[in-house]
Structures are given as structure tokens and as C-alpha cells.
Amino acid sequence: MLRSIIGGLVGKQLNQRGGRGGLKGAAIGMLAARAVTRTGPLGLVLGGGYLAKKMYDRRKMTKRRPL
């Protein structure tokens, strides 16, 4: 389940950056998710920390924007 979440988030980010969705984002997301889960507990901690930082930055950026 964790692998699916990580793969989906990475694929979504690549799709937003490139503007062209599809196979490239899905493939890179799948490879990144496998790399994180295969490295064991250290990979999960590092991947979780990266994800938490991205979520924190995104939340901080939405609070800064004036309405």
C-alpha cells in the first residue's frame, strides 16, 4: 500500500511539472517507490521525511497566498 502511495505522488508531481502525463510519470513513480521500499527501514524513514517536508512546504505556501 505504501508503495502505491509513493508511486502515485511521484507520478503526479512529474505530471504537473511536465504537463504531459502518462507512462513516464507512472514508470518513474514505480521505480522510486520500489527503491524506497527495497532499502528497508532507512529508505522508509528517508522517504517519509521527504514527503512530510513537501507537505509542510505546500501547506506553508497556501497560507501565504493572499485571497
Secondary structure, DSSP 4 states (H G I P E B T S, - for coil): -HHHHHHHHHHHHHHHHHS--SHHHHHHHHHHHHHHHHTTHHHHHHHHHHHHHHHHHHHHHHHHS--
